[in-house]
Amino acid sequence: MRLDQIHHRREYEEFQDSPEGGINVSYLELIPYDGAARSLKIPKDEFDFDRAFWDWMVSIPDIEHLKP
């Protein structure tokens, strides 16, 4: 997904069951302008994001704050 295609971001946790037991996985999701296009889900625990990434991420509107 190109930068100019990102419309909103979302952060959430998703429960995932496994043979060892269930866990909550934290995600960042980048949602495109085009509703037919797929969003990009990034598992937060699998990456070590730096300050520049988080500064950029919070500059993208959070979809949860836009809901009435």
Predicted model as a PDB file, atoms N, CA, C, CB and O in Angstrom, pLDDT in the B-factor column:
MODEL        1                                                                  
ATOM      1  N   MET A   1       0.849  -1.168   0.000  1.00 78.00           N  
ATOM      2  CA  MET A   1       0.000   0.000   0.000  1.00 78.00           C  
ATOM      3  C   MET A   1       0.898   1.237   0.000  1.00 78.00           C  
ATOM      4  CB  MET A   1      -0.968  -0.005   1.223  1.00 78.00           C  
ATOM      5  O   MET A   1       1.813   1.361   0.814  1.00 78.00           O  
ATOM      6  N   ARG A   2       0.617   2.132  -0.919  1.00 85.00           N  
ATOM      7  CA  ARG A   2       1.382   3.377  -0.989  1.00 85.00           C  
ATOM      8  C   ARG A   2       0.891   4.349   0.083  1.00 85.00           C  
ATOM      9  CB  ARG A   2       1.264   4.017  -2.398  1.00 85.00           C  
ATOM     10  O   ARG A   2      -0.250   4.269   0.539  1.00 85.00           O  
ATOM     11  N   LEU A   3       1.764   5.257   0.469  1.00 86.00           N  
ATOM     12  CA  LEU A   3       1.460   6.247   1.491  1.00 86.00           C  
ATOM     13  C   LEU A   3       0.213   7.065   1.160  1.00 86.00           C  
ATOM     14  CB  LEU A   3       2.640   7.168   1.677  1.00 86.00           C  
ATOM     15  O   LEU A   3      -0.604   7.341   2.037  1.00 86.00           O  
ATOM     16  N   ASP A   4       0.073   7.446  -0.094  1.00 89.00           N  
ATOM     17  CA  ASP A   4      -1.068   8.277  -0.482  1.00 89.00           C  
ATOM     18  C   ASP A   4      -2.384   7.499  -0.547  1.00 89.00           C  
ATOM     19  CB  ASP A   4      -0.798   8.916  -1.823  1.00 89.00           C  
ATOM     20  O   ASP A   4      -3.437   8.083  -0.804  1.00 89.00           O  
ATOM     21  N   GLN A   5      -2.329   6.204  -0.318  1.00 93.00           N  
ATOM     22  CA  GLN A   5      -3.534   5.375  -0.299  1.00 93.00           C  
ATOM     23  C   GLN A   5      -4.090   5.185   1.115  1.00 93.00           C  
ATOM     24  CB  GLN A   5      -3.237   4.020  -0.920  1.00 93.00           C  
ATOM     25  O   GLN A   5      -5.196   4.669   1.276  1.00 93.00           O  
ATOM     26  N   ILE A   6      -3.337   5.594   2.139  1.00 94.00           N  
ATOM     27  CA  ILE A   6      -3.761   5.375   3.523  1.00 94.00           C  
ATOM     28  C   ILE A   6      -4.755   6.449   3.942  1.00 94.00           C  
ATOM     29  CB  ILE A   6      -2.546   5.368   4.474  1.00 94.00           C  
ATOM     30  O   ILE A   6      -4.475   7.644   3.850  1.00 94.00           O  
ATOM     31  N   HIS A   7      -5.904   6.011   4.398  1.00 94.00           N  
ATOM     32  CA  HIS A   7      -6.959   6.925   4.834  1.00 94.00           C  
ATOM     33  C   HIS A   7      -7.013   7.037   6.351  1.00 94.00           C  
ATOM     34  CB  HIS A   7      -8.309   6.464   4.302  1.00 94.00           C  
ATOM     35  O   HIS A   7      -7.094   8.143   6.886  1.00 94.00           O  
ATOM     36  N   HIS A   8      -6.969   5.922   7.041  1.00 94.00           N  
ATOM     37  CA  HIS A   8      -7.051   5.893   8.499  1.00 94.00           C  
ATOM     38  C   HIS A   8      -6.155   4.798   9.058  1.00 94.00           C  
ATOM     39  CB  HIS A   8      -8.502   5.680   8.957  1.00 94.00           C  
ATOM     40  O   HIS A   8      -5.652   3.936   8.338  1.00 94.00           O  
ATOM     41  N   ARG A   9      -5.979   4.870  10.368  1.00 95.00           N  
ATOM     42  CA  ARG A   9      -5.290   3.791  11.084  1.00 95.00           C  
ATOM     43  C   ARG A   9      -6.217   3.278  12.177  1.00 95.00           C  
ATOM     44  CB  ARG A   9      -3.925   4.282  11.687  1.00 95.00           C  
ATOM     45  O   ARG A   9      -7.194   3.927  12.552  1.00 95.00           O  
ATOM     46  N   ARG A  10      -5.890   2.124  12.662  1.00 94.00           N  
ATOM     47  CA  ARG A  10      -6.642   1.523  13.758  1.00 94.00           C  
ATOM     48  C   ARG A  10      -5.690   0.674  14.561  1.00 94.00           C  
ATOM     49  CB  ARG A  10      -7.845   0.680  13.240  1.00 94.00           C  
ATOM     50  O   ARG A  10      -4.833  -0.004  13.993  1.00 94.00           O  
ATOM     51  N   GLU A  11      -5.825   0.699  15.890  1.00 93.00           N  
ATOM     52  CA  GLU A  11      -5.053  -0.172  16.769  1.00 93.00           C  
ATOM     53  C   GLU A  11      -6.036  -1.011  17.555  1.00 93.00           C  
ATOM     54  CB  GLU A  11      -4.114   0.644  17.720  1.00 93.00           C  
ATOM     55  O   GLU A  11      -7.013  -0.491  18.095  1.00 93.00           O  
ATOM     56  N   TYR A  12      -5.785  -2.298  17.621  1.00 94.00           N  
ATOM     57  CA  TYR A  12      -6.706  -3.184  18.326  1.00 94.00           C  
ATOM     58  C   TYR A  12      -6.011  -4.477  18.715  1.00 94.00           C  
ATOM     59  CB  TYR A  12      -7.936  -3.482  17.463  1.00 94.00           C  
ATOM     60  O   TYR A  12      -4.901  -4.766  18.268  1.00 94.00           O  
ATOM     61  N   GLU A  13      -6.686  -5.250  19.559  1.00 94.00           N  
ATOM     62  CA  GLU A  13      -6.205  -6.582  19.934  1.00 94.00           C  
ATOM     63  C   GLU A  13      -7.184  -7.617  19.411  1.00 94.00           C  
ATOM     64  CB  GLU A  13      -6.037  -6.710  21.480  1.00 94.00           C  
ATOM     65  O   GLU A  13      -8.393  -7.391  19.358  1.00 94.00           O  
ATOM     66  N   GLU A  14      -6.636  -8.744  19.030  1.00 92.00           N  
ATOM     67  CA  GLU A  14      -7.441  -9.846  18.507  1.00 92.00           C  
ATOM     68  C   GLU A  14      -7.057 -11.120  19.254  1.00 92.00           C  
ATOM     69  CB  GLU A  14      -7.238 -10.016  16.962  1.00 92.00           C  
ATOM     70  O   GLU A  14      -5.875 -11.443  19.363  1.00 92.00           O  
ATOM     71  N   PHE A  15      -8.033 -11.829  19.759  1.00 92.00           N  
ATOM     72  CA  PHE A  15      -7.772 -13.078  20.466  1.00 92.00           C  
ATOM     73  C   PHE A  15      -7.470 -14.170  19.453  1.00 92.00           C  
ATOM     74  CB  PHE A  15      -8.972 -13.476  21.361  1.00 92.00           C  
ATOM     75  O   PHE A  15      -8.194 -14.345  18.473  1.00 92.00           O  
ATOM     76  N   GLN A  16      -6.400 -14.896  19.703  1.00 87.00           N  
ATOM     77  CA  GLN A  16      -6.044 -16.018  18.843  1.00 87.00           C  
ATOM     78  C   GLN A  16      -5.838 -17.250  19.702  1.00 87.00           C  
ATOM     79  CB  GLN A  16      -4.773 -15.708  18.011  1.00 87.00           C  
ATOM     80  O   GLN A  16      -5.046 -17.252  20.645  1.00 87.00           O  
ATOM     81  N   ASP A  17      -6.559 -18.283  19.359  1.00 87.00           N  
ATOM     82  CA  ASP A  17      -6.461 -19.544  20.082  1.00 87.00           C  
ATOM     83  C   ASP A  17      -5.294 -20.351  19.522  1.00 87.00           C  
ATOM     84  CB  ASP A  17      -7.787 -20.347  19.984  1.00 87.00           C  
ATOM     85  O   ASP A  17      -5.009 -20.296  18.326  1.00 87.00           O  
ATOM     86  N   SER A  18      -4.632 -21.090  20.385  1.00 80.00           N  
ATOM     87  CA  SER A  18      -3.530 -21.936  19.947  1.00 80.00           C  
ATOM     88  C   SER A  18      -3.492 -23.168  20.846  1.00 80.00           C  
ATOM     89  CB  SER A  18      -2.168 -21.163  19.984  1.00 80.00           C  
ATOM     90  O   SER A  18      -4.141 -23.185  21.892  1.00 80.00           O  
ATOM     91  N   PRO A  19      -2.746 -24.193  20.458  1.00 83.00           N  
ATOM     92  CA  PRO A  19      -2.651 -25.402  21.290  1.00 83.00           C  
ATOM     93  C   PRO A  19      -2.096 -25.114  22.689  1.00 83.00           C  
ATOM     94  CB  PRO A  19      -1.772 -26.437  20.599  1.00 83.00           C  
ATOM     95  O   PRO A  19      -2.416 -25.821  23.645  1.00 83.00           O  
ATOM     96  N   GLU A  20      -1.264 -24.074  22.804  1.00 81.00           N  
ATOM     97  CA  GLU A  20      -0.669 -23.717  24.101  1.00 81.00           C  
ATOM     98  C   GLU A  20      -1.606 -22.844  24.931  1.00 81.00           C  
ATOM     99  CB  GLU A  20       0.661 -22.991  23.890  1.00 81.00           C  
ATOM    100  O   GLU A  20      -1.327 -22.579  26.100  1.00 81.00           O  
ATOM    101  N   GLY A  21      -2.702 -22.401  24.345  1.00 84.00           N  
ATOM    102  CA  GLY A  21      -3.636 -21.502  25.028  1.00 84.00           C  
ATOM    103  C   GLY A  21      -3.841 -20.248  24.199  1.00 84.00           C  
ATOM    104  O   GLY A  21      -3.079 -19.972  23.273  1.00 84.00           O  
ATOM    105  N   GLY A  22      -4.860 -19.500  24.533  1.00 86.00           N  
ATOM    106  CA  GLY A  22      -5.170 -18.307  23.765  1.00 86.00           C  
ATOM    107  C   GLY A  22      -4.326 -17.111  24.185  1.00 86.00           C  
ATOM    108  O   GLY A  22      -3.903 -16.998  25.335  1.00 86.00           O  
ATOM    109  N   ILE A  23      -4.096 -16.231  23.233  1.00 86.00           N  
ATOM    110  CA  ILE A  23      -3.360 -14.998  23.508  1.00 86.00           C  
ATOM    111  C   ILE A  23      -4.045 -13.842  22.773  1.00 86.00           C  
ATOM    112  CB  ILE A  23      -1.858 -15.128  23.073  1.00 86.00           C  
ATOM    113  O   ILE A  23      -4.741 -14.050  21.779  1.00 86.00           O  
ATOM    114  N   ASN A  24      -3.839 -12.635  23.272  1.00 90.00           N  
ATOM    115  CA  ASN A  24      -4.283 -11.444  22.569  1.00 90.00           C  
ATOM    116  C   ASN A  24      -3.099 -10.909  21.766  1.00 90.00           C  
ATOM    117  CB  ASN A  24      -4.838 -10.365  23.563  1.00 90.00           C  
ATOM    118  O   ASN A  24      -2.005 -10.720  22.299  1.00 90.00           O  
ATOM    119  N   VAL A  25      -3.334 -10.670  20.487  1.00 90.00           N  
ATOM    120  CA  VAL A  25      -2.307 -10.135  19.606  1.00 90.00           C  
ATOM    121  C   VAL A  25      -2.678  -8.693  19.277  1.00 90.00           C  
ATOM    122  CB  VAL A  25      -2.161 -10.998  18.305  1.00 90.00           C  
ATOM    123  O   VAL A  25      -3.797  -8.426  18.839  1.00 90.00           O  
ATOM    124  N   SER A  26      -1.746  -7.759  19.485  1.00 94.00           N  
ATOM    125  CA  SER A  26      -1.974  -6.341  19.203  1.00 94.00           C  
ATOM    126  C   SER A  26      -1.601  -6.046  17.758  1.00 94.00           C  
ATOM    127  CB  SER A  26      -1.159  -5.442  20.172  1.00 94.00           C  
ATOM    128  O   SER A  26      -0.559  -6.480  17.268  1.00 94.00           O  
ATOM    129  N   TYR A  27      -2.473  -5.299  17.083  1.00 95.00           N  
ATOM    130  CA  TYR A  27      -2.258  -4.956  15.679  1.00 95.00           C  
ATOM    131  C   TYR A  27      -2.348  -3.458  15.442  1.00 95.00           C  
ATOM    132  CB  TYR A  27      -3.265  -5.674  14.803  1.00 95.00           C  
ATOM    133  O   TYR A  27      -3.058  -2.739  16.145  1.00 95.00           O  
ATOM    134  N   LEU A  28      -1.617  -3.012  14.445  1.00 95.00           N  
ATOM    135  CA  LEU A  28      -1.823  -1.723  13.801  1.00 95.00           C  
ATOM    136  C   LEU A  28      -2.430  -2.061  12.452  1.00 95.00           C  
ATOM    137  CB  LEU A  28      -0.471  -0.874  13.667  1.00 95.00           C  
ATOM    138  O   LEU A  28      -1.978  -2.994  11.787  1.00 95.00           O  
ATOM    139  N   GLU A  29      -3.435  -1.327  12.044  1.00 96.00           N  
ATOM    140  CA  GLU A  29      -4.056  -1.577  10.748  1.00 96.00           C  
ATOM    141  C   GLU A  29      -4.113  -0.272   9.976  1.00 96.00           C  
ATOM    142  CB  GLU A  29      -5.475  -2.189  10.910  1.00 96.00           C  
ATOM    143  O   GLU A  29      -4.589   0.740  10.491  1.00 96.00           O  
ATOM    144  N   LEU A  30      -3.636  -0.294   8.757  1.00 96.00           N  
ATOM    145  CA  LEU A  30      -3.694   0.861   7.872  1.00 96.00           C  
ATOM    146  C   LEU A  30      -4.831   0.619   6.887  1.00 96.00           C  
ATOM    147  CB  LEU A  30      -2.325   1.096   7.130  1.00 96.00           C  
ATOM    148  O   LEU A  30      -4.841  -0.376   6.162  1.00 96.00           O  
ATOM    149  N   ILE A  31      -5.783   1.540   6.872  1.00 95.00           N  
ATOM    150  CA  ILE A  31      -7.006   1.375   6.090  1.00 95.00           C  
ATOM    151  C   ILE A  31      -6.942   2.300   4.880  1.00 95.00           C  
ATOM    152  CB  ILE A  31      -8.272   1.673   6.953  1.00 95.00           C  
ATOM    153  O   ILE A  31      -6.757   3.508   5.030  1.00 95.00           O  
ATOM    154  N   PRO A  32      -7.094   1.735   3.672  1.00 95.00           N  
ATOM    155  CA  PRO A  32      -6.980   2.544   2.463  1.00 95.00           C  
ATOM    156  C   PRO A  32      -8.248   3.361   2.179  1.00 95.00           C  
ATOM    157  CB  PRO A  32      -6.670   1.650   1.277  1.00 95.00           C  
ATOM    158  O   PRO A  32      -9.325   3.071   2.701  1.00 95.00           O  
ATOM    159  N   TYR A  33      -8.090   4.385   1.341  1.00 94.00           N  
ATOM    160  CA  TYR A  33      -9.237   5.179   0.879  1.00 94.00           C  
ATOM    161  C   TYR A  33     -10.224   4.307   0.120  1.00 94.00           C  
ATOM    162  CB  TYR A  33      -8.768   6.344  -0.012  1.00 94.00           C  
ATOM    163  O   TYR A  33     -11.438   4.428   0.287  1.00 94.00           O  
ATOM    164  N   ASP A  34      -9.690   3.433  -0.710  1.00 92.00           N  
ATOM    165  CA  ASP A  34     -10.508   2.565  -1.547  1.00 92.00           C  
ATOM    166  C   ASP A  34     -11.099   1.443  -0.692  1.00 92.00           C  
ATOM    167  CB  ASP A  34      -9.674   1.983  -2.721  1.00 92.00           C  
ATOM    168  O   ASP A  34     -10.371   0.562  -0.235  1.00 92.00           O  
ATOM    169  N   GLY A  35     -12.402   1.474  -0.476  1.00 86.00           N  
ATOM    170  CA  GLY A  35     -13.066   0.475   0.351  1.00 86.00           C  
ATOM    171  C   GLY A  35     -12.960  -0.944  -0.186  1.00 86.00           C  
ATOM    172  O   GLY A  35     -13.138  -1.907   0.560  1.00 86.00           O  
ATOM    173  N   ALA A  36     -12.672  -1.079  -1.474  1.00 90.00           N  
ATOM    174  CA  ALA A  36     -12.537  -2.411  -2.065  1.00 90.00           C  
ATOM    175  C   ALA A  36     -11.131  -2.975  -1.877  1.00 90.00           C  
ATOM    176  CB  ALA A  36     -12.881  -2.363  -3.549  1.00 90.00           C  
ATOM    177  O   ALA A  36     -10.921  -4.179  -2.025  1.00 90.00           O  
ATOM    178  N   ALA A  37     -10.169  -2.113  -1.552  1.00 92.00           N  
ATOM    179  CA  ALA A  37      -8.786  -2.561  -1.358  1.00 92.00           C  
ATOM    180  C   ALA A  37      -8.623  -3.158   0.044  1.00 92.00           C  
ATOM    181  CB  ALA A  37      -7.791  -1.381  -1.567  1.00 92.00           C  
ATOM    182  O   ALA A  37      -9.373  -2.826   0.962  1.00 92.00           O  
ATOM    183  N   ARG A  38      -7.658  -4.020   0.189  1.00 93.00           N  
ATOM    184  CA  ARG A  38      -7.391  -4.658   1.478  1.00 93.00           C  
ATOM    185  C   ARG A  38      -6.582  -3.734   2.376  1.00 93.00           C  
ATOM    186  CB  ARG A  38      -6.649  -5.987   1.280  1.00 93.00           C  
ATOM    187  O   ARG A  38      -5.731  -2.977   1.909  1.00 93.00           O  
ATOM    188  N   SER A  39      -6.863  -3.809   3.672  1.00 95.00           N  
ATOM    189  CA  SER A  39      -6.074  -3.050   4.636  1.00 95.00           C  
ATOM    190  C   SER A  39      -4.790  -3.819   4.949  1.00 95.00           C  
ATOM    191  CB  SER A  39      -6.890  -2.782   5.936  1.00 95.00           C  
ATOM    192  O   SER A  39      -4.658  -4.999   4.623  1.00 95.00           O  
ATOM    193  N   LEU A  40      -3.851  -3.125   5.586  1.00 94.00           N  
ATOM    194  CA  LEU A  40      -2.576  -3.727   5.964  1.00 94.00           C  
ATOM    195  C   LEU A  40      -2.550  -3.890   7.480  1.00 94.00           C  
ATOM    196  CB  LEU A  40      -1.370  -2.860   5.470  1.00 94.00           C  
ATOM    197  O   LEU A  40      -2.574  -2.899   8.210  1.00 94.00           O  
ATOM    198  N   LYS A  41      -2.501  -5.133   7.959  1.00 95.00           N  
ATOM    199  CA  LYS A  41      -2.447  -5.430   9.394  1.00 95.00           C  
ATOM    200  C   LYS A  41      -1.004  -5.736   9.781  1.00 95.00           C  
ATOM    201  CB  LYS A  41      -3.387  -6.628   9.760  1.00 95.00           C  
ATOM    202  O   LYS A  41      -0.352  -6.587   9.176  1.00 95.00           O  
ATOM    203  N   ILE A  42      -0.515  -5.025  10.801  1.00 94.00           N  
ATOM    204  CA  ILE A  42       0.863  -5.202  11.252  1.00 94.00           C  
ATOM    205  C   ILE A  42       0.833  -5.654  12.708  1.00 94.00           C  
ATOM    206  CB  ILE A  42       1.692  -3.881  11.088  1.00 94.00           C  
ATOM    207  O   ILE A  42       0.359  -4.901  13.559  1.00 94.00           O  
ATOM    208  N   PRO A  43       1.323  -6.862  13.033  1.00 94.00           N  
ATOM    209  CA  PRO A  43       1.380  -7.291  14.422  1.00 94.00           C  
ATOM    210  C   PRO A  43       2.426  -6.476  15.182  1.00 94.00           C  
ATOM    211  CB  PRO A  43       1.696  -8.796  14.512  1.00 94.00           C  
ATOM    212  O   PRO A  43       3.606  -6.497  14.833  1.00 94.00           O  
ATOM    213  N   LYS A  44       1.994  -5.763  16.215  1.00 92.00           N  
ATOM    214  CA  LYS A  44       2.883  -4.852  16.935  1.00 92.00           C  
ATOM    215  C   LYS A  44       4.020  -5.572  17.660  1.00 92.00           C  
ATOM    216  CB  LYS A  44       2.086  -4.045  17.928  1.00 92.00           C  
ATOM    217  O   LYS A  44       5.113  -5.020  17.792  1.00 92.00           O  
ATOM    218  N   ASP A  45       3.779  -6.779  18.124  1.00 89.00           N  
ATOM    219  CA  ASP A  45       4.797  -7.500  18.894  1.00 89.00           C  
ATOM    220  C   ASP A  45       5.926  -8.067  18.041  1.00 89.00           C  
ATOM    221  CB  ASP A  45       4.152  -8.616  19.654  1.00 89.00           C  
ATOM    222  O   ASP A  45       6.954  -8.489  18.572  1.00 89.00           O  
ATOM    223  N   GLU A  46       5.742  -8.078  16.732  1.00 91.00           N  
ATOM    224  CA  GLU A  46       6.759  -8.673  15.862  1.00 91.00           C  
ATOM    225  C   GLU A  46       7.784  -7.657  15.361  1.00 91.00           C  
ATOM    226  CB  GLU A  46       6.094  -9.337  14.681  1.00 91.00           C  
ATOM    227  O   GLU A  46       8.738  -8.026  14.676  1.00 91.00           O  
ATOM    228  N   PHE A  47       7.594  -6.377  15.698  1.00 91.00           N  
ATOM    229  CA  PHE A  47       8.492  -5.329  15.218  1.00 91.00           C  
ATOM    230  C   PHE A  47       8.895  -4.429  16.372  1.00 91.00           C  
ATOM    231  CB  PHE A  47       7.829  -4.503  14.096  1.00 91.00           C  
ATOM    232  O   PHE A  47       8.159  -4.278  17.346  1.00 91.00           O  
ATOM    233  N   ASP A  48      10.064  -3.838  16.251  1.00 92.00           N  
ATOM    234  CA  ASP A  48      10.544  -2.864  17.226  1.00 92.00           C  
ATOM    235  C   ASP A  48      10.495  -1.495  16.538  1.00 92.00           C  
ATOM    236  CB  ASP A  48      12.011  -3.214  17.742  1.00 92.00           C  
ATOM    237  O   ASP A  48      11.459  -1.078  15.897  1.00 92.00           O  
ATOM    238  N   PHE A  49       9.363  -0.808  16.680  1.00 93.00           N  
ATOM    239  CA  PHE A  49       9.154   0.467  16.000  1.00 93.00           C  
ATOM    240  C   PHE A  49       9.914   1.577  16.703  1.00 93.00           C  
ATOM    241  CB  PHE A  49       7.662   0.806  15.935  1.00 93.00           C  
ATOM    242  O   PHE A  49       9.961   1.626  17.932  1.00 93.00           O  
ATOM    243  N   ASP A  50      10.511   2.471  15.918  1.00 95.00           N  
ATOM    244  CA  ASP A  50      11.244   3.589  16.499  1.00 95.00           C  
ATOM    245  C   ASP A  50      10.333   4.809  16.654  1.00 95.00           C  
ATOM    246  CB  ASP A  50      12.464   3.939  15.630  1.00 95.00           C  
ATOM    247  O   ASP A  50       9.171   4.792  16.248  1.00 95.00           O  
ATOM    248  N   ARG A  51      10.877   5.846  17.238  1.00 95.00           N  
ATOM    249  CA  ARG A  51      10.102   7.069  17.522  1.00 95.00           C  
ATOM    250  C   ARG A  51       9.579   7.707  16.232  1.00 95.00           C  
ATOM    251  CB  ARG A  51      10.967   8.087  18.296  1.00 95.00           C  
ATOM    252  O   ARG A  51       8.449   8.193  16.202  1.00 95.00           O  
ATOM    253  N   ALA A  52      10.380   7.711  15.178  1.00 95.00           N  
ATOM    254  CA  ALA A  52       9.958   8.296  13.899  1.00 95.00           C  
ATOM    255  C   ALA A  52       8.739   7.562  13.341  1.00 95.00           C  
ATOM    256  CB  ALA A  52      11.115   8.253  12.877  1.00 95.00           C  
ATOM    257  O   ALA A  52       7.830   8.190  12.799  1.00 95.00           O  
ATOM    258  N   PHE A  53       8.718   6.241  13.472  1.00 93.00           N  
ATOM    259  CA  PHE A  53       7.561   5.474  13.009  1.00 93.00           C  
ATOM    260  C   PHE A  53       6.315   5.876  13.777  1.00 93.00           C  
ATOM    261  CB  PHE A  53       7.811   3.969  13.158  1.00 93.00           C  
ATOM    262  O   PHE A  53       5.268   6.123  13.178  1.00 93.00           O  
ATOM    263  N   TRP A  54       6.420   5.944  15.118  1.00 93.00           N  
ATOM    264  CA  TRP A  54       5.241   6.294  15.924  1.00 93.00           C  
ATOM    265  C   TRP A  54       4.791   7.721  15.664  1.00 93.00           C  
ATOM    266  CB  TRP A  54       5.538   6.112  17.410  1.00 93.00           C  
ATOM    267  O   TRP A  54       3.590   7.991  15.659  1.00 93.00           O  
ATOM    268  N   ASP A  55       5.729   8.648  15.447  1.00 94.00           N  
ATOM    269  CA  ASP A  55       5.358  10.025  15.095  1.00 94.00           C  
ATOM    270  C   ASP A  55       4.563  10.032  13.792  1.00 94.00           C  
ATOM    271  CB  ASP A  55       6.623  10.922  14.964  1.00 94.00           C  
ATOM    272  O   ASP A  55       3.557  10.732  13.673  1.00 94.00           O  
ATOM    273  N   TRP A  56       5.020   9.251  12.821  1.00 92.00           N  
ATOM    274  CA  TRP A  56       4.307   9.151  11.553  1.00 92.00           C  
ATOM    275  C   TRP A  56       2.952   8.483  11.750  1.00 92.00           C  
ATOM    276  CB  TRP A  56       5.139   8.372  10.527  1.00 92.00           C  
ATOM    277  O   TRP A  56       1.948   8.948  11.211  1.00 92.00           O  
ATOM    278  N   MET A  57       2.915   7.404  12.511  1.00 92.00           N  
ATOM    279  CA  MET A  57       1.675   6.650  12.706  1.00 92.00           C  
ATOM    280  C   MET A  57       0.589   7.516  13.350  1.00 92.00           C  
ATOM    281  CB  MET A  57       1.939   5.412  13.571  1.00 92.00           C  
ATOM    282  O   MET A  57      -0.562   7.481  12.913  1.00 92.00           O  
ATOM    283  N   VAL A  58       0.935   8.284  14.371  1.00 90.00           N  
ATOM    284  CA  VAL A  58      -0.089   9.103  15.032  1.00 90.00           C  
ATOM    285  C   VAL A  58      -0.503  10.298  14.173  1.00 90.00           C  
ATOM    286  CB  VAL A  58       0.424   9.595  16.388  1.00 90.00           C  
ATOM    287  O   VAL A  58      -1.489  10.964  14.487  1.00 90.00           O  
ATOM    288  N   SER A  59       0.229  10.581  13.099  1.00 91.00           N  
ATOM    289  CA  SER A  59      -0.196  11.645  12.185  1.00 91.00           C  
ATOM    290  C   SER A  59      -1.328  11.183  11.260  1.00 91.00           C  
ATOM    291  CB  SER A  59       0.994  12.124  11.349  1.00 91.00           C  
ATOM    292  O   SER A  59      -1.998  12.006  10.636  1.00 91.00           O  
ATOM    293  N   ILE A  60      -1.534   9.879  11.178  1.00 93.00           N  
ATOM    294  CA  ILE A  60      -2.628   9.316  10.384  1.00 93.00           C  
ATOM    295  C   ILE A  60      -3.879   9.322  11.263  1.00 93.00           C  
ATOM    296  CB  ILE A  60      -2.288   7.853   9.872  1.00 93.00           C  
ATOM    297  O   ILE A  60      -3.816   8.867  12.405  1.00 93.00           O  
ATOM    298  N   PRO A  61      -5.012   9.825  10.767  1.00 91.00           N  
ATOM    299  CA  PRO A  61      -6.220   9.868  11.597  1.00 91.00           C  
ATOM    300  C   PRO A  61      -6.619   8.487  12.111  1.00 91.00           C  
ATOM    301  CB  PRO A  61      -7.372  10.471  10.808  1.00 91.00           C  
ATOM    302  O   PRO A  61      -6.602   7.505  11.369  1.00 91.00           O  
ATOM    303  N   ASP A  62      -6.974   8.431  13.382  1.00 92.00           N  
ATOM    304  CA  ASP A  62      -7.413   7.194  14.029  1.00 92.00           C  
ATOM    305  C   ASP A  62      -8.907   7.018  13.757  1.00 92.00           C  
ATOM    306  CB  ASP A  62      -7.116   7.219  15.577  1.00 92.00           C  
ATOM    307  O   ASP A  62      -9.710   7.884  14.104  1.00 92.00           O  
ATOM    308  N   ILE A  63      -9.271   5.915  13.148  1.00 88.00           N  
ATOM    309  CA  ILE A  63     -10.657   5.681  12.761  1.00 88.00           C  
ATOM    310  C   ILE A  63     -11.596   5.652  13.978  1.00 88.00           C  
ATOM    311  CB  ILE A  63     -10.764   4.369  11.989  1.00 88.00           C  
ATOM    312  O   ILE A  63     -12.768   6.007  13.859  1.00 88.00           O  
ATOM    313  N   GLU A  64     -11.094   5.237  15.131  1.00 82.00           N  
ATOM    314  CA  GLU A  64     -11.927   5.161  16.332  1.00 82.00           C  
ATOM    315  C   GLU A  64     -12.358   6.544  16.812  1.00 82.00           C  
ATOM    316  CB  GLU A  64     -11.179   4.439  17.444  1.00 82.00           C  
ATOM    317  O   GLU A  64     -13.425   6.681  17.411  1.00 82.00           O  
ATOM    318  N   HIS A  65     -11.556   7.558  16.563  1.00 76.00           N  
ATOM    319  CA  HIS A  65     -11.915   8.919  16.985  1.00 76.00           C  
ATOM    320  C   HIS A  65     -12.850   9.600  16.012  1.00 76.00           C  
ATOM    321  CB  HIS A  65     -10.675   9.756  17.152  1.00 76.00           C  
ATOM    322  O   HIS A  65     -13.375  10.673  16.309  1.00 76.00           O  
ATOM    323  N   LEU A  66     -13.069   9.000  14.859  1.00 70.00           N  
ATOM    324  CA  LEU A  66     -13.953   9.586  13.857  1.00 70.00           C  
ATOM    325  C   LEU A  66     -15.386   9.084  13.980  1.00 70.00           C  
ATOM    326  CB  LEU A  66     -13.429   9.290  12.473  1.00 70.00           C  
ATOM    327  O   LEU A  66     -16.301   9.674  13.405  1.00 70.00           O  
ATOM    328  N   LYS A  67     -15.587   8.002  14.724  1.00 61.00           N  
ATOM    329  CA  LYS A  67     -16.935   7.437  14.864  1.00 61.00           C  
ATOM    330  C   LYS A  67     -17.798   8.352  15.723  1.00 61.00           C  
ATOM    331  CB  LYS A  67     -16.876   6.018  15.483  1.00 61.00           C  
ATOM    332  O   LYS A  67     -17.335   8.878  16.735  1.00 61.00           O  
ATOM    333  N   PRO A  68     -19.067   8.546  15.317  1.00 58.00           N  
ATOM    334  CA  PRO A  68     -19.972   9.405  16.104  1.00 58.00           C  
ATOM    335  C   PRO A  68     -20.367   8.793  17.429  1.00 58.00           C  
ATOM    336  CB  PRO A  68     -21.216   9.707  15.314  1.00 58.00           C  
ATOM    337  O   PRO A  68     -21.120   9.402  18.190  1.00 58.00           O  
TER     338      PRO A  68                                                      
ENDMDL                                                                          
END                                                                             
